[in-house]
Amino acid sequence: TSLDLKVRKPHDAIFRAAIERAGCKAKECVFIGDSEEKDIVPAVQLGMCSILVVIEQPLPSTTAADATATSLEKATEIIRSWAHASRT
């Protein structure tokens, strides 16, 4: 957590720690967040896939995210579709 690392997002240490903890490459990780600046941009800069979840606001016209969703359920559907596509 940011408390453990003594830094807050968008500091890349948070994202690097998540990648290390996952035990895989950045491109194999999916970061889900609701802030373009604090979540999506730093994740993309490290090579992670990303989903911008916007629940109480309109979807943005542009984003650095690989996908956008209006709920965590929709984000789950996106991840499942990516997993299915990678198997075929």
C-alpha positions in Angstrom: 0.0 0.0 0.0 1.0 3.6 -0.2 1.4 3.5 3.6 4.0 0.7 3.3 5.9 2.4 0.5 5.5 5.9 1.9 4.5 7.3 -1.5 1.2 7.9 -3.1 -0.1 7.5 -6.7 0.9 8.5 -9.2 4.4 7.7 -7.9 5.7 4.8 -10.0 6.9 2.9 -6.9 3.3 1.9 -6.3 2.9 0.5 -9.7 6.3 -1.2 -9.7 5.5 -2.9 -6.4 2.2 -4.2 -7.8 4.0 -5.6 -10.8 6.6 -7.3 -8.6 4.0 -8.6 -6.2 2.1 -10.1 -9.2 5.2 -11.9 -10.3 4.8 -11.2 -14.0 5.7 -8.6 -16.6 4.0 -5.2 -16.7 2.3 -6.1 -20.0 0.7 -9.1 -18.3 -0.9 -6.8 -15.7 -4.2 -4.9 -15.9 -4.6 -1.8 -13.8 -8.1 -0.6 -13.1 -8.6 2.9 -11.9 -10.9 5.9 -11.9 -8.3 8.7 -12.4 -6.6 9.3 -15.7 -3.8 11.2 -14.0 -3.2 9.1 -10.9 -4.0 5.6 -12.3 -4.1 5.3 -16.0 -1.1 7.4 -17.2 1.5 5.9 -14.8 0.3 2.4 -15.5 0.5 2.9 -19.2 3.9 4.5 -18.9 5.2 1.3 -17.2 3.6 -0.9 -19.9 0.6 -2.1 -18.1 -2.8 -2.6 -19.7 -5.4 -0.3 -18.2 -9.1 0.2 -17.8 -10.5 3.5 -16.8 -13.7 3.0 -14.8 -16.0 6.0 -14.8 -19.1 5.4 -12.6 -20.6 8.8 -11.7 -19.3 10.9 -14.6 -19.6 10.7 -18.4 -16.9 8.7 -20.2 -14.1 11.0 -21.4 -13.7 11.7 -25.1 -10.0 10.6 -24.9 -8.0 8.5 -22.6 -4.6 6.7 -22.5 -6.5 3.6 -21.2 -6.8 0.5 -23.3 -10.5 0.4 -22.4 -13.2 2.3 -20.5 -16.0 0.9 -18.4 -19.0 2.3 -16.5 -18.8 -0.3 -13.7 -16.4 -2.8 -12.2 -18.7 -5.5 -13.6 -18.0 -4.1 -17.1 -14.3 -4.0 -16.3 -14.5 -7.7 -15.4 -16.2 -8.4 -18.8 -13.4 -6.6 -20.6 -10.7 -8.6 -18.8 -12.5 -11.8 -19.6 -12.7 -10.8 -23.3 -9.0 -10.0 -23.4 -8.2 -13.4 -21.7 -10.4 -15.2 -24.2 -8.9 -13.4 -27.2 -5.3 -14.3 -26.0 -6.2 -18.0 -26.0 -7.5 -18.0 -29.5 
